[in-house]
Amino acid sequence: MTGYGSAETTSNKYIFKVELKSLNGKFMELNLRLPKLFSDKEMVLRNHIGAKMVRGSVNAYINVEKQKGTEPEPVVINKPLAIEFYKSWKELADSLGADSKDIFRSLMTMPELMKLEDQGYEETDWEQLLKTFEIAFNNLETFRKEEGKALQTLLTNHCFAIEELIPEVEEFETERMEITKQKLQKNLNELLGKEGFDKNRFEQELVYYLEKLDITEEKNRLISHCRHFLDTLKEEQSGRKLNFIAQEIGREINTMGSKASHAGMQKAVVKMKEELEKIKEQVLNVL
């Protein structure tokens, strides 16, 4: 969702400048700076931007300047207020015996006494502003698509890296089962020498123990989730869905880790978790 786009156009009267910046975010957050001239169009523009940006933190800076050589806006002076200020300051200066020659000059620096008369805008000016925004938005989209291609490649590589670690886990399964068998055999020999040995109970415990160590289902589900993740990457606006799939991938990896009971397998699981964390970080950049 990170991107940048800008545009500048001109009309007979104005220069329109639009700058758009987007950052990652779960929700739509818009910071809009709009000239006072078009303040009545703020909600229209907010809705227009919101419909296009979907989600993320968006900064939209819009500036409108008058063309050089065009007729300047007339200055309106608040004469009644200026007269009252002058009288009050003159009376205060006289009562204090102070010099009152610079009072008028001081009045001219007061922004409260002067303002530019807003002559409004034509409908064609608003249309030109929207046109400028569309150009800036298209530039932003181009930027984001380029970023998206790089991001897609990155996420694909991380997902493949998780899949490629599955055979590494499988390499230790035979060794793990042999160690487990030897341990069970030793415990069984000790158990057979004791009185009150319940064979049925032992068989039940043995089945439960073997099921607890088996990670076949977890491997199959992990491969399925990775394939689902890669397929979803090709869809539009799939950020939330990718996040949910990443959570499912994490559950399978965690379950494999809890069942591992082997140092080599646990190291492979840790590598999977590292790749998954990179995926989770980058998925936040996907719409």
DOBA-922493 format. One record per residue (C-alpha): residue number from 0; x, y, z. Coordinates in Angstrom, 1 decimal. Example, Ala and Ser with C-alpha at 12.3 -4.5 7.8 and 13.67 -1.06 7.14 Angstrom:
% DOBA-922493
<site><seq>0</seq><c1>12.3</c1><c2>-4.5</c2><c3>7.8</c3></site>
<site><seq>1</seq><c1>13.7</c1><c2>-1.1</c2><c3>7.1</c3></site>
This chain:
% DOBA-922493
<site><seq>0</seq><c1>0.0</c1><c2>0.0</c2><c3>0.0</c3></site>
<site><seq>1</seq><c1>3.0</c1><c2>2.3</c2><c3>0.1</c3></site>
<site><seq>2</seq><c1>3.1</c1><c2>4.7</c2><c3>-2.8</c3></site>
<site><seq>3</seq><c1>3.6</c1><c2>8.2</c2><c3>-4.1</c3></site>
<site><seq>4</seq><c1>2.0</c1><c2>10.1</c2><c3>-7.0</c3></site>
<site><seq>5</seq><c1>1.9</c1><c2>13.8</c2><c3>-8.0</c3></site>
<site><seq>6</seq><c1>0.5</c1><c2>15.9</c2><c3>-10.8</c3></site>
<site><seq>7</seq><c1>0.4</c1><c2>19.6</c2><c3>-11.9</c3></site>
<site><seq>8</seq><c1>-2.0</c1><c2>21.1</c2><c3>-14.4</c3></site>
<site><seq>9</seq><c1>-2.9</c1><c2>24.7</c2><c3>-15.3</c3></site>
<site><seq>10</seq><c1>-6.0</c1><c2>26.5</c2><c3>-16.4</c3></site>
<site><seq>11</seq><c1>-6.5</c1><c2>30.1</c2><c3>-17.6</c3></site>
<site><seq>12</seq><c1>-6.7</c1><c2>31.3</c2><c3>-14.1</c3></site>
<site><seq>13</seq><c1>-5.1</c1><c2>28.7</c2><c3>-11.7</c3></site>
<site><seq>14</seq><c1>-2.2</c1><c2>26.3</c2><c3>-11.2</c3></site>
<site><seq>15</seq><c1>-3.4</c1><c2>23.0</c2><c3>-9.7</c3></site>
<site><seq>16</seq><c1>-0.9</c1><c2>20.8</c2><c3>-7.8</c3></site>
<site><seq>17</seq><c1>-1.9</c1><c2>17.4</c2><c3>-6.2</c3></site>
<site><seq>18</seq><c1>0.4</c1><c2>15.2</c2><c3>-4.2</c3></site>
<site><seq>19</seq><c1>-0.6</c1><c2>11.8</c2><c3>-2.8</c3></site>
<site><seq>20</seq><c1>1.2</c1><c2>9.6</c2><c3>-0.3</c3></site>
<site><seq>21</seq><c1>0.0</c1><c2>6.2</c2><c3>1.0</c3></site>
<site><seq>22</seq><c1>1.4</c1><c2>4.1</c2><c3>3.8</c3></site>
<site><seq>23</seq><c1>0.4</c1><c2>0.8</c2><c3>5.4</c3></site>
<site><seq>24</seq><c1>-2.7</c1><c2>0.6</c2><c3>7.5</c3></site>
<site><seq>25</seq><c1>-5.5</c1><c2>-1.8</c2><c3>8.4</c3></site>
<site><seq>26</seq><c1>-8.1</c1><c2>0.9</c2><c3>8.0</c3></site>
<site><seq>27</seq><c1>-8.7</c1><c2>4.0</c2><c3>5.8</c3></site>
<site><seq>28</seq><c1>-7.2</c1><c2>7.1</c2><c3>7.3</c3></site>
<site><seq>29</seq><c1>-7.2</c1><c2>10.2</c2><c3>5.2</c3></site>
<site><seq>30</seq><c1>-5.3</c1><c2>13.4</c2><c3>5.9</c3></site>
<site><seq>31</seq><c1>-6.6</c1><c2>16.0</c2><c3>3.4</c3></site>
<site><seq>32</seq><c1>-5.2</c1><c2>19.5</c2><c3>2.9</c3></site>
<site><seq>33</seq><c1>-7.5</c1><c2>21.4</c2><c3>0.7</c3></site>
<site><seq>34</seq><c1>-7.4</c1><c2>25.2</c2><c3>-0.2</c3></site>
<site><seq>35</seq><c1>-10.0</c1><c2>27.4</c2><c3>1.3</c3></site>
<site><seq>36</seq><c1>-11.3</c1><c2>28.2</c2><c3>-2.2</c3></site>
<site><seq>37</seq><c1>-12.6</c1><c2>24.6</c2><c3>-2.5</c3></site>
<site><seq>38</seq><c1>-13.6</c1><c2>24.0</c2><c3>1.1</c3></site>
<site><seq>39</seq><c1>-17.2</c1><c2>23.3</c2><c3>0.2</c3></site>
<site><seq>40</seq><c1>-16.0</c1><c2>20.3</c2><c3>-1.8</c3></site>
<site><seq>41</seq><c1>-14.1</c1><c2>18.7</c2><c3>1.1</c3></site>
<site><seq>42</seq><c1>-16.6</c1><c2>15.9</c2><c3>1.8</c3></site>
<site><seq>43</seq><c1>-17.1</c1><c2>15.2</c2><c3>-2.0</c3></site>
<site><seq>44</seq><c1>-13.3</c1><c2>14.8</c2><c3>-2.4</c3></site>
<site><seq>45</seq><c1>-13.0</c1><c2>12.7</c2><c3>0.8</c3></site>
<site><seq>46</seq><c1>-15.6</c1><c2>10.3</c2><c3>-0.5</c3></site>
<site><seq>47</seq><c1>-14.0</c1><c2>10.3</c2><c3>-3.9</c3></site>
<site><seq>48</seq><c1>-10.5</c1><c2>9.4</c2><c3>-2.5</c3></site>
<site><seq>49</seq><c1>-12.0</c1><c2>6.9</c2><c3>0.0</c3></site>
<site><seq>50</seq><c1>-13.7</c1><c2>5.0</c2><c3>-2.8</c3></site>
<site><seq>51</seq><c1>-10.4</c1><c2>4.6</c2><c3>-4.7</c3></site>
<site><seq>52</seq><c1>-7.9</c1><c2>4.0</c2><c3>-1.9</c3></site>
<site><seq>53</seq><c1>-9.8</c1><c2>1.3</c2><c3>0.0</c3></site>
<site><seq>54</seq><c1>-7.5</c1><c2>1.3</c2><c3>3.1</c3></site>
<site><seq>55</seq><c1>-4.2</c1><c2>2.5</c2><c3>4.5</c3></site>
<site><seq>56</seq><c1>-2.9</c1><c2>5.9</c2><c3>5.7</c3></site>
<site><seq>57</seq><c1>-3.3</c1><c2>8.4</c2><c3>2.9</c3></site>
<site><seq>58</seq><c1>-2.0</c1><c2>12.0</c2><c3>2.8</c3></site>
<site><seq>59</seq><c1>-3.5</c1><c2>14.2</c2><c3>0.1</c3></site>
<site><seq>60</seq><c1>-2.0</c1><c2>17.6</c2><c3>-0.4</c3></site>
<site><seq>61</seq><c1>-3.9</c1><c2>19.9</c2><c3>-2.9</c3></site>
<site><seq>62</seq><c1>-2.6</c1><c2>23.4</c2><c3>-3.7</c3></site>
<site><seq>63</seq><c1>-4.2</c1><c2>25.9</c2><c3>-6.0</c3></site>
<site><seq>64</seq><c1>-2.3</c1><c2>29.1</c2><c3>-7.0</c3></site>
<site><seq>65</seq><c1>-3.4</c1><c2>31.9</c2><c3>-9.3</c3></site>
<site><seq>66</seq><c1>-1.6</c1><c2>32.2</c2><c3>-12.6</c3></site>
<site><seq>67</seq><c1>0.9</c1><c2>35.1</c2><c3>-12.9</c3></site>
<site><seq>68</seq><c1>-0.6</c1><c2>38.0</c2><c3>-14.7</c3></site>
<site><seq>69</seq><c1>-4.2</c1><c2>37.3</c2><c3>-13.7</c3></site>
<site><seq>70</seq><c1>-6.2</c1><c2>39.9</c2><c3>-11.9</c3></site>
<site><seq>71</seq><c1>-5.4</c1><c2>39.8</c2><c3>-8.1</c3></site>
<site><seq>72</seq><c1>-8.2</c1><c2>39.3</c2><c3>-5.5</c3></site>
<site><seq>73</seq><c1>-9.5</c1><c2>42.7</c2><c3>-4.2</c3></site>
<site><seq>74</seq><c1>-8.4</c1><c2>43.6</c2><c3>-0.7</c3></site>
<site><seq>75</seq><c1>-11.2</c1><c2>44.4</c2><c3>1.8</c3></site>
<site><seq>76</seq><c1>-10.3</c1><c2>46.6</c2><c3>4.8</c3></site>
<site><seq>77</seq><c1>-12.4</c1><c2>46.5</c2><c3>7.9</c3></site>
<site><seq>78</seq><c1>-12.6</c1><c2>50.3</c2><c3>8.2</c3></site>
<site><seq>79</seq><c1>-14.9</c1><c2>50.5</c2><c3>11.3</c3></site>
<site><seq>80</seq><c1>-12.6</c1><c2>48.2</c2><c3>13.3</c3></site>
<site><seq>81</seq><c1>-9.5</c1><c2>50.1</c2><c3>12.1</c3></site>
<site><seq>82</seq><c1>-11.0</c1><c2>53.4</c2><c3>13.2</c3></site>
<site><seq>83</seq><c1>-11.8</c1><c2>52.0</c2><c3>16.7</c3></site>
<site><seq>84</seq><c1>-8.3</c1><c2>50.5</c2><c3>17.0</c3></site>
<site><seq>85</seq><c1>-6.7</c1><c2>53.9</c2><c3>16.0</c3></site>
<site><seq>86</seq><c1>-8.9</c1><c2>55.9</c2><c3>18.4</c3></site>
<site><seq>87</seq><c1>-8.1</c1><c2>53.6</c2><c3>21.4</c3></site>
<site><seq>88</seq><c1>-4.4</c1><c2>53.5</c2><c3>20.7</c3></site>
<site><seq>89</seq><c1>-4.3</c1><c2>57.3</c2><c3>20.1</c3></site>
<site><seq>90</seq><c1>-6.1</c1><c2>57.9</c2><c3>23.4</c3></site>
<site><seq>91</seq><c1>-3.7</c1><c2>55.5</c2><c3>25.2</c3></site>
<site><seq>92</seq><c1>-0.6</c1><c2>57.2</c2><c3>23.7</c3></site>
<site><seq>93</seq><c1>-1.9</c1><c2>60.7</c2><c3>24.6</c3></site>
<site><seq>94</seq><c1>-2.6</c1><c2>59.7</c2><c3>28.2</c3></site>
<site><seq>95</seq><c1>0.9</c1><c2>58.2</c2><c3>28.5</c3></site>
<site><seq>96</seq><c1>2.6</c1><c2>61.1</c2><c3>26.7</c3></site>
<site><seq>97</seq><c1>3.9</c1><c2>58.6</c2><c3>24.2</c3></site>
<site><seq>98</seq><c1>4.7</c1><c2>59.1</c2><c3>20.5</c3></site>
<site><seq>99</seq><c1>1.7</c1><c2>58.3</c2><c3>18.3</c3></site>
<site><seq>100</seq><c1>3.2</c1><c2>58.8</c2><c3>14.9</c3></site>
<site><seq>101</seq><c1>3.6</c1><c2>55.0</c2><c3>14.1</c3></site>
<site><seq>102</seq><c1>0.1</c1><c2>53.9</c2><c3>15.1</c3></site>
<site><seq>103</seq><c1>-1.2</c1><c2>53.9</c2><c3>11.5</c3></site>
<site><seq>104</seq><c1>1.8</c1><c2>51.8</c2><c3>10.4</c3></site>
<site><seq>105</seq><c1>1.2</c1><c2>49.3</c2><c3>13.2</c3></site>
<site><seq>106</seq><c1>-2.5</c1><c2>49.0</c2><c3>12.1</c3></site>
<site><seq>107</seq><c1>-1.4</c1><c2>48.0</c2><c3>8.7</c3></site>
<site><seq>108</seq><c1>0.3</c1><c2>44.9</c2><c3>10.1</c3></site>
<site><seq>109</seq><c1>-2.8</c1><c2>43.6</c2><c3>11.8</c3></site>
<site><seq>110</seq><c1>-4.3</c1><c2>40.7</c2><c3>9.8</c3></site>
<site><seq>111</seq><c1>-7.7</c1><c2>41.2</c2><c3>11.5</c3></site>
<site><seq>112</seq><c1>-8.2</c1><c2>44.4</c2><c3>9.6</c3></site>
<site><seq>113</seq><c1>-7.6</c1><c2>43.1</c2><c3>6.0</c3></site>
<site><seq>114</seq><c1>-8.6</c1><c2>40.1</c2><c3>4.0</c3></site>
<site><seq>115</seq><c1>-8.7</c1><c2>39.0</c2><c3>0.3</c3></site>
<site><seq>116</seq><c1>-12.2</c1><c2>39.0</c2><c3>-1.0</c3></site>
<site><seq>117</seq><c1>-13.0</c1><c2>35.4</c2><c3>-2.2</c3></site>
<site><seq>118</seq><c1>-14.4</c1><c2>35.6</c2><c3>-5.7</c3></site>
<site><seq>119</seq><c1>-15.3</c1><c2>31.9</c2><c3>-5.8</c3></site>
<site><seq>120</seq><c1>-14.5</c1><c2>29.4</c2><c3>-8.5</c3></site>
<site><seq>121</seq><c1>-16.1</c1><c2>28.2</c2><c3>-11.7</c3></site>
<site><seq>122</seq><c1>-17.3</c1><c2>24.6</c2><c3>-12.3</c3></site>
<site><seq>123</seq><c1>-14.6</c1><c2>24.2</c2><c3>-14.8</c3></site>
<site><seq>124</seq><c1>-12.0</c1><c2>24.9</c2><c3>-12.1</c3></site>
<site><seq>125</seq><c1>-13.5</c1><c2>22.1</c2><c3>-10.0</c3></site>
<site><seq>126</seq><c1>-13.4</c1><c2>19.8</c2><c3>-13.0</c3></site>
<site><seq>127</seq><c1>-9.8</c1><c2>20.7</c2><c3>-13.6</c3></site>
<site><seq>128</seq><c1>-8.9</c1><c2>19.9</c2><c3>-10.0</c3></site>
<site><seq>129</seq><c1>-10.5</c1><c2>16.5</c2><c3>-10.3</c3></site>
<site><seq>130</seq><c1>-8.6</c1><c2>15.9</c2><c3>-13.5</c3></site>
<site><seq>131</seq><c1>-5.4</c1><c2>16.7</c2><c3>-11.7</c3></site>
<site><seq>132</seq><c1>-6.2</c1><c2>14.4</c2><c3>-8.9</c3></site>
<site><seq>133</seq><c1>-6.9</c1><c2>11.5</c2><c3>-11.3</c3></site>
<site><seq>134</seq><c1>-3.5</c1><c2>12.0</c2><c3>-12.9</c3></site>
<site><seq>135</seq><c1>-1.8</c1><c2>12.0</c2><c3>-9.5</c3></site>
<site><seq>136</seq><c1>-3.8</c1><c2>8.9</c2><c3>-8.5</c3></site>
<site><seq>137</seq><c1>-2.8</c1><c2>7.1</c2><c3>-11.7</c3></site>
<site><seq>138</seq><c1>0.8</c1><c2>7.9</c2><c3>-10.9</c3></site>
<site><seq>139</seq><c1>0.3</c1><c2>6.6</c2><c3>-7.4</c3></site>
<site><seq>140</seq><c1>-1.2</c1><c2>3.3</c2><c3>-8.8</c3></site>
<site><seq>141</seq><c1>1.7</c1><c2>2.8</c2><c3>-11.1</c3></site>
<site><seq>142</seq><c1>4.1</c1><c2>3.3</c2><c3>-8.2</c3></site>
<site><seq>143</seq><c1>2.2</c1><c2>0.8</c2><c3>-6.1</c3></site>
<site><seq>144</seq><c1>1.9</c1><c2>-1.8</c2><c3>-8.9</c3></site>
<site><seq>145</seq><c1>5.7</c1><c2>-1.8</c2><c3>-9.3</c3></site>
<site><seq>146</seq><c1>6.0</c1><c2>-2.2</c2><c3>-5.5</c3></site>
<site><seq>147</seq><c1>3.4</c1><c2>-4.9</c2><c3>-5.6</c3></site>
<site><seq>148</seq><c1>5.4</c1><c2>-6.9</c2><c3>-8.2</c3></site>
<site><seq>149</seq><c1>8.5</c1><c2>-6.8</c2><c3>-6.1</c3></site>
<site><seq>150</seq><c1>6.4</c1><c2>-7.7</c2><c3>-3.0</c3></site>
<site><seq>151</seq><c1>4.8</c1><c2>-10.7</c2><c3>-4.7</c3></site>
<site><seq>152</seq><c1>8.2</c1><c2>-12.1</c2><c3>-5.6</c3></site>
<site><seq>153</seq><c1>9.4</c1><c2>-11.6</c2><c3>-2.1</c3></site>
<site><seq>154</seq><c1>6.3</c1><c2>-13.3</c2><c3>-0.5</c3></site>
<site><seq>155</seq><c1>6.5</c1><c2>-16.2</c2><c3>-3.0</c3></site>
<site><seq>156</seq><c1>10.2</c1><c2>-16.8</c2><c3>-2.2</c3></site>
<site><seq>157</seq><c1>9.4</c1><c2>-16.9</c2><c3>1.6</c3></site>
<site><seq>158</seq><c1>6.5</c1><c2>-19.3</c2><c3>1.0</c3></site>
<site><seq>159</seq><c1>8.7</c1><c2>-21.6</c2><c3>-1.1</c3></site>
<site><seq>160</seq><c1>11.4</c1><c2>-21.4</c2><c3>1.6</c3></site>
<site><seq>161</seq><c1>8.9</c1><c2>-22.9</c2><c3>4.1</c3></site>
<site><seq>162</seq><c1>7.9</c1><c2>-25.7</c2><c3>1.7</c3></site>
<site><seq>163</seq><c1>11.6</c1><c2>-26.5</c2><c3>1.0</c3></site>
<site><seq>164</seq><c1>12.2</c1><c2>-27.0</c2><c3>4.7</c3></site>
<site><seq>165</seq><c1>9.6</c1><c2>-29.8</c2><c3>4.9</c3></site>
<site><seq>166</seq><c1>12.0</c1><c2>-32.4</c2><c3>3.5</c3></site>
<site><seq>167</seq><c1>14.6</c1><c2>-31.2</c2><c3>6.0</c3></site>
<site><seq>168</seq><c1>12.1</c1><c2>-32.1</c2><c3>8.8</c3></site>
<site><seq>169</seq><c1>11.4</c1><c2>-35.5</c2><c3>7.1</c3></site>
<site><seq>170</seq><c1>15.2</c1><c2>-36.3</c2><c3>7.1</c3></site>
<site><seq>171</seq><c1>15.1</c1><c2>-36.5</c2><c3>10.9</c3></site>
<site><seq>172</seq><c1>11.8</c1><c2>-38.5</c2><c3>11.2</c3></site>
<site><seq>173</seq><c1>13.4</c1><c2>-41.9</c2><c3>10.8</c3></site>
<site><seq>174</seq><c1>16.1</c1><c2>-41.1</c2><c3>13.3</c3></site>
<site><seq>175</seq><c1>13.5</c1><c2>-39.7</c2><c3>15.7</c3></site>
<site><seq>176</seq><c1>11.3</c1><c2>-42.8</c2><c3>15.4</c3></site>
<site><seq>177</seq><c1>14.3</c1><c2>-45.1</c2><c3>16.0</c3></site>
<site><seq>178</seq><c1>15.3</c1><c2>-43.1</c2><c3>19.1</c3></site>
<site><seq>179</seq><c1>11.7</c1><c2>-43.2</c2><c3>20.3</c3></site>
<site><seq>180</seq><c1>11.5</c1><c2>-47.0</c2><c3>19.7</c3></site>
<site><seq>181</seq><c1>14.6</c1><c2>-47.7</c2><c3>21.7</c3></site>
<site><seq>182</seq><c1>13.3</c1><c2>-45.5</c2><c3>24.5</c3></site>
<site><seq>183</seq><c1>10.0</c1><c2>-47.4</c2><c3>24.5</c3></site>
<site><seq>184</seq><c1>11.7</c1><c2>-50.8</c2><c3>24.4</c3></site>
<site><seq>185</seq><c1>13.8</c1><c2>-49.9</c2><c3>27.4</c3></site>
<site><seq>186</seq><c1>10.8</c1><c2>-48.7</c2><c3>29.3</c3></site>
<site><seq>187</seq><c1>8.9</c1><c2>-51.8</c2><c3>28.3</c3></site>
<site><seq>188</seq><c1>11.6</c1><c2>-54.2</c2><c3>29.5</c3></site>
<site><seq>189</seq><c1>11.6</c1><c2>-52.4</c2><c3>32.9</c3></site>
<site><seq>190</seq><c1>7.8</c1><c2>-52.5</c2><c3>33.0</c3></site>
<site><seq>191</seq><c1>7.6</c1><c2>-56.3</c2><c3>32.2</c3></site>
<site><seq>192</seq><c1>9.7</c1><c2>-57.0</c2><c3>35.3</c3></site>
<site><seq>193</seq><c1>7.1</c1><c2>-55.3</c2><c3>37.6</c3></site>
<site><seq>194</seq><c1>4.0</c1><c2>-56.8</c2><c3>39.1</c3></site>
<site><seq>195</seq><c1>0.6</c1><c2>-55.5</c2><c3>38.2</c3></site>
<site><seq>196</seq><c1>1.5</c1><c2>-54.6</c2><c3>34.6</c3></site>
<site><seq>197</seq><c1>-1.6</c1><c2>-53.8</c2><c3>32.6</c3></site>
<site><seq>198</seq><c1>-1.0</c1><c2>-54.7</c2><c3>28.9</c3></site>
<site><seq>199</seq><c1>-4.3</c1><c2>-53.1</c2><c3>27.7</c3></site>
<site><seq>200</seq><c1>-3.4</c1><c2>-49.9</c2><c3>29.4</c3></site>
<site><seq>201</seq><c1>0.1</c1><c2>-50.0</c2><c3>28.0</c3></site>
<site><seq>202</seq><c1>-1.2</c1><c2>-50.5</c2><c3>24.4</c3></site>
<site><seq>203</seq><c1>-3.6</c1><c2>-47.6</c2><c3>24.8</c3></site>
<site><seq>204</seq><c1>-0.7</c1><c2>-45.4</c2><c3>26.0</c3></site>
<site><seq>205</seq><c1>1.5</c1><c2>-46.6</c2><c3>23.1</c3></site>
<site><seq>206</seq><c1>-1.1</c1><c2>-45.7</c2><c3>20.5</c3></site>
<site><seq>207</seq><c1>-1.6</c1><c2>-42.3</c2><c3>22.0</c3></site>
<site><seq>208</seq><c1>2.1</c1><c2>-41.7</c2><c3>22.1</c3></site>
<site><seq>209</seq><c1>2.7</c1><c2>-42.7</c2><c3>18.5</c3></site>
<site><seq>210</seq><c1>-0.2</c1><c2>-40.5</c2><c3>17.4</c3></site>
<site><seq>211</seq><c1>1.2</c1><c2>-37.6</c2><c3>19.3</c3></site>
<site><seq>212</seq><c1>4.5</c1><c2>-37.9</c2><c3>17.5</c3></site>
<site><seq>213</seq><c1>3.1</c1><c2>-38.3</c2><c3>14.0</c3></site>
<site><seq>214</seq><c1>3.3</c1><c2>-35.1</c2><c3>11.9</c3></site>
<site><seq>215</seq><c1>2.0</c1><c2>-36.4</c2><c3>8.6</c3></site>
<site><seq>216</seq><c1>-1.3</c1><c2>-34.4</c2><c3>8.8</c3></site>
<site><seq>217</seq><c1>0.6</c1><c2>-31.2</c2><c3>9.8</c3></site>
<site><seq>218</seq><c1>2.9</c1><c2>-31.5</c2><c3>6.8</c3></site>
<site><seq>219</seq><c1>0.1</c1><c2>-32.1</c2><c3>4.4</c3></site>
<site><seq>220</seq><c1>-1.9</c1><c2>-29.2</c2><c3>5.7</c3></site>
<site><seq>221</seq><c1>1.2</c1><c2>-27.0</c2><c3>5.7</c3></site>
<site><seq>222</seq><c1>1.8</c1><c2>-27.7</c2><c3>2.0</c3></site>
<site><seq>223</seq><c1>-1.9</c1><c2>-27.1</c2><c3>1.3</c3></site>
<site><seq>224</seq><c1>-1.9</c1><c2>-23.7</c2><c3>3.1</c3></site>
<site><seq>225</seq><c1>1.3</c1><c2>-22.7</c2><c3>1.2</c3></site>
<site><seq>226</seq><c1>-0.3</c1><c2>-23.5</c2><c3>-2.1</c3></site>
<site><seq>227</seq><c1>-3.4</c1><c2>-21.6</c2><c3>-1.1</c3></site>
<site><seq>228</seq><c1>-1.3</c1><c2>-18.6</c2><c3>-0.1</c3></site>
<site><seq>229</seq><c1>0.5</c1><c2>-18.6</c2><c3>-3.5</c3></site>
<site><seq>230</seq><c1>-2.8</c1><c2>-18.8</c2><c3>-5.4</c3></site>
<site><seq>231</seq><c1>-4.3</c1><c2>-16.0</c2><c3>-3.3</c3></site>
<site><seq>232</seq><c1>-1.3</c1><c2>-13.8</c2><c3>-4.1</c3></site>
<site><seq>233</seq><c1>-2.6</c1><c2>-13.6</c2><c3>-7.6</c3></site>
<site><seq>234</seq><c1>-6.0</c1><c2>-12.2</c2><c3>-6.5</c3></site>
<site><seq>235</seq><c1>-6.8</c1><c2>-8.5</c2><c3>-6.1</c3></site>
<site><seq>236</seq><c1>-7.3</c1><c2>-6.9</c2><c3>-2.7</c3></site>
<site><seq>237</seq><c1>-6.3</c1><c2>-10.1</c2><c3>-0.9</c3></site>
<site><seq>238</seq><c1>-4.3</c1><c2>-8.6</c2><c3>2.0</c3></site>
<site><seq>239</seq><c1>-6.7</c1><c2>-9.7</c2><c3>4.8</c3></site>
<site><seq>240</seq><c1>-7.1</c1><c2>-13.2</c2><c3>3.3</c3></site>
<site><seq>241</seq><c1>-3.4</c1><c2>-13.6</c2><c3>3.0</c3></site>
<site><seq>242</seq><c1>-3.1</c1><c2>-12.6</c2><c3>6.7</c3></site>
<site><seq>243</seq><c1>-5.6</c1><c2>-15.3</c2><c3>7.7</c3></site>
<site><seq>244</seq><c1>-3.8</c1><c2>-18.0</c2><c3>5.6</c3></site>
<site><seq>245</seq><c1>-0.5</c1><c2>-16.9</c2><c3>7.2</c3></site>
<site><seq>246</seq><c1>-2.1</c1><c2>-17.6</c2><c3>10.6</c3></site>
<site><seq>247</seq><c1>-3.1</c1><c2>-21.1</c2><c3>9.5</c3></site>
<site><seq>248</seq><c1>0.5</c1><c2>-21.7</c2><c3>8.3</c3></site>
<site><seq>249</seq><c1>1.7</c1><c2>-20.6</c2><c3>11.7</c3></site>
<site><seq>250</seq><c1>-0.6</c1><c2>-23.1</c2><c3>13.5</c3></site>
<site><seq>251</seq><c1>0.8</c1><c2>-26.0</c2><c3>11.5</c3></site>
<site><seq>252</seq><c1>4.4</c1><c2>-25.0</c2><c3>12.1</c3></site>
<site><seq>253</seq><c1>3.8</c1><c2>-24.6</c2><c3>15.8</c3></site>
<site><seq>254</seq><c1>2.1</c1><c2>-28.0</c2><c3>16.1</c3></site>
<site><seq>255</seq><c1>5.1</c1><c2>-29.6</c2><c3>14.2</c3></site>
<site><seq>256</seq><c1>7.4</c1><c2>-27.9</c2><c3>16.7</c3></site>
<site><seq>257</seq><c1>5.5</c1><c2>-29.1</c2><c3>19.7</c3></site>
<site><seq>258</seq><c1>5.6</c1><c2>-32.7</c2><c3>18.3</c3></site>
<site><seq>259</seq><c1>9.2</c1><c2>-32.6</c2><c3>17.1</c3></site>
<site><seq>260</seq><c1>11.1</c1><c2>-33.8</c2><c3>20.2</c3></site>
<site><seq>261</seq><c1>14.2</c1><c2>-33.8</c2><c3>18.1</c3></site>
<site><seq>262</seq><c1>16.9</c1><c2>-31.1</c2><c3>18.0</c3></site>
<site><seq>263</seq><c1>17.3</c1><c2>-31.3</c2><c3>14.2</c3></site>
<site><seq>264</seq><c1>13.6</c1><c2>-31.1</c2><c3>13.5</c3></site>
<site><seq>265</seq><c1>13.2</c1><c2>-28.2</c2><c3>15.9</c3></site>
<site><seq>266</seq><c1>15.9</c1><c2>-26.2</c2><c3>14.1</c3></site>
<site><seq>267</seq><c1>14.1</c1><c2>-26.7</c2><c3>10.8</c3></site>
<site><seq>268</seq><c1>10.9</c1><c2>-25.5</c2><c3>12.5</c3></site>
<site><seq>269</seq><c1>12.6</c1><c2>-22.4</c2><c3>13.8</c3></site>
<site><seq>270</seq><c1>13.7</c1><c2>-21.6</c2><c3>10.2</c3></site>
<site><seq>271</seq><c1>10.1</c1><c2>-22.0</c2><c3>9.1</c3></site>
<site><seq>272</seq><c1>9.0</c1><c2>-19.6</c2><c3>11.8</c3></site>
<site><seq>273</seq><c1>11.6</c1><c2>-17.0</c2><c3>10.6</c3></site>
<site><seq>274</seq><c1>10.3</c1><c2>-17.2</c2><c3>7.0</c3></site>
<site><seq>275</seq><c1>6.7</c1><c2>-16.9</c2><c3>8.3</c3></site>
<site><seq>276</seq><c1>7.5</c1><c2>-13.8</c2><c3>10.3</c3></site>
<site><seq>277</seq><c1>8.9</c1><c2>-12.2</c2><c3>7.2</c3></site>
<site><seq>278</seq><c1>5.7</c1><c2>-13.1</c2><c3>5.4</c3></site>
<site><seq>279</seq><c1>3.6</c1><c2>-11.5</c2><c3>8.2</c3></site>
<site><seq>280</seq><c1>5.6</c1><c2>-8.3</c2><c3>8.0</c3></site>
<site><seq>281</seq><c1>5.2</c1><c2>-8.0</c2><c3>4.3</c3></site>
<site><seq>282</seq><c1>1.5</c1><c2>-9.0</c2><c3>4.1</c3></site>
<site><seq>283</seq><c1>0.7</c1><c2>-5.7</c2><c3>5.9</c3></site>
<site><seq>284</seq><c1>1.8</c1><c2>-4.0</c2><c3>2.6</c3></site>
<site><seq>285</seq><c1>-0.8</c1><c2>-5.9</c2><c3>0.6</c3></site>
<site><seq>286</seq><c1>-4.3</c1><c2>-4.4</c2><c3>0.0</c3></site>
